[in-house]
Amino acid sequence: MNQSLIGVILAQIGTPDAPSAKAVRPYLKRFLSDRRIIDYPPLLWQPLLRGIILRTRPRRSAKLYQEIWMEEGSPLLVHSRAQQNALQILLGSSYQVELGLAYSEPGMSEAFRKLEAAGITRIIVLPLFPQYSSTTTASVYEAASFAALGRHSRSGQVSKRFVPALRYVEAYHDAPDYIAAMRSLLLRQIRAMSEEPDYYVLSFHGIPRRYAETGDPYPQQCQETARLLAEAMKWPPERWQLSFQSRFGPETWVGPSTADTLKELSGRGIRRPLIFSPGLVTDCLETLHELAVEGRELFAAGGGAAENLEVAPCLNDTEEWISFLAGLISDTARGWLPSAVTEKTAVQPV
């Protein structure tokens, strides 16, 4: 056992491994079968999922992935690997950083196998979701816990005798250096534009309103992130707003809707809006297509000029963001490594 090395798992939701219906189908099946995502009784939900949704949606989703697919592969996986590599370099030899996806490969179990093969007994799980939600953060906590225990369910067969010590990084929606990293990103984006935006939309992934009403703190944390970022950017109240994207199914979701917002902007006299997703830290289908492609179509449908809608990239592997993550990990590792090591890796954003 290696007591001088700390394992780190960067946790994300996942992505299909190819832009095809054949590859999208198993990913969607795993994702939409998680009862933290869709909490309807399985006897009601699974026939609908298997009989209708998985027969039609994979083809539609595959076409969208084809429009954003990179030469190196899925954008989410490409950018996540870049985050992993940059963080490994910054943290140094006292840490081993792995990527663990909840619904695709490289999965959470693979990440644990790699760390345990190196003799690592102390592991930090860092969800790449600044705002806590039962649909994201809790799903990652659950996937990591089962992988660490070596079982697929509470009643499943035990496949491991030794379970590593785990520390989970909690929500960091209001962390000053997270806000500062976004501010730096947006300032660079605005400076590169020929004309400054006249309005800003901060779009977060949505959840059903029922989830929030039964205890999920996600909408409140999104509101706090948006408020802090707007203050850091010195935006007056009339120059920005929060919205929620990616609605699915018949339920009422938290609002206002990003789609409805984009269609209404031109009618409010807004000509050059910029949209940014503070809660999505890695570019993926939700940013590269839902906002950058469909978002421009919605803005145009409302009377705006599609080319005037600016879409800011996610934090991805920007220097300030990676430095912030390194600081989070260093703080979480206190007591596991000598103080000189944790202090060295607590790098401040530039």
C-alpha positions, 0 to 999 in steps of 0.5 A: 500500500502506498501511503505517500500517494493520493488518488484523485478522481475527476467525476463527470456524467459521461458521453457516448463513444461514437456519434452513432445511434448504436453508441448513443443507445447504451449511454442513454439507457444507463443515464435514463435508468438512474433513478436519481435522474428519472425517479418514476417507478421502474414498472412504469418508466422502463417499458416507456424507456425501452419501448419508445424512447430508446427506439427513437431518441438515439437516432436524433441524438446521434445526428446532434453529436455528429455536428459537434464531434471532434477529430479526437472524439467526444468533446466532453471526453476530449476536454475532460482528458485535457483537464485531467492532464493539466491537473496532474501536471500541476498537482505533481507526483504526490497525486495520481489523477484519473477520470471517472464517468458515471454512465460511460467509459472510462467508468468509475470502476476503472478509475478505482482499479487504476488507483488501487493497482498503484497501491493507493488507499486514499482517494478524493472524488471531485465532481465537476459540478459546482452546484450540488444536485441529486441528479449529478453530484449525488449520482457521482457520489453513489457511483464512486461509493459502489465502485469503492465497495466493489459492488453494483448495489447494496444487496449485490455480491461483494468483489473486494475485501479492502475498501479505500478511504474516500473524501468527497469534494462538496459543492463549490458554487460560491467559491471566490476562485471559481467565480474569478476563473469564470470572470477571467474567461468572460473578460477574455471572450469579451475583449476578443469581440468586435463589439461588447455584448448588450446583454448576458444570459447565464444558462444552467442545466435544469431539473424538474421543479418537483426535485427542488420542492422536495429538497434539492438545493440546486436552483438556489445554488445556481442563483447564488453563482449567477449573482456572484458572477454578475457582481464580479463582472459589474453587470447592472441588473438590467444587463443580465439574467439567469435561465435553465436549459435542457428540459425533458419530459412532461413535468414542470421544470425550474425556470425561466427556460433558456429556450423561451428566453432566447426567443424573447430577447430581440423583442426586448430590444437586445441585439448582441447577447452573450450566453454562458453556462457557469454550471457546465465546466466542460464543453459538451452537447449542451453547450456546443449544440443546444446553445451554440447551434439551437440557441442561435436558431431560437434567437433568430426565430425571435427576430434577432440575427443569429450571428450576433448571439455570442456563446462563451466556451466552458472553463475547460482546461483554462489556467485559472480553473485548473489552479482552482481545482488544484487548490480544492484537492490540496485543501481536501487532502490535508492530513493525508499528506505532509503539510509541505506537500499540500501547501506546495500544491495549493496554487493560486489562480493567475 
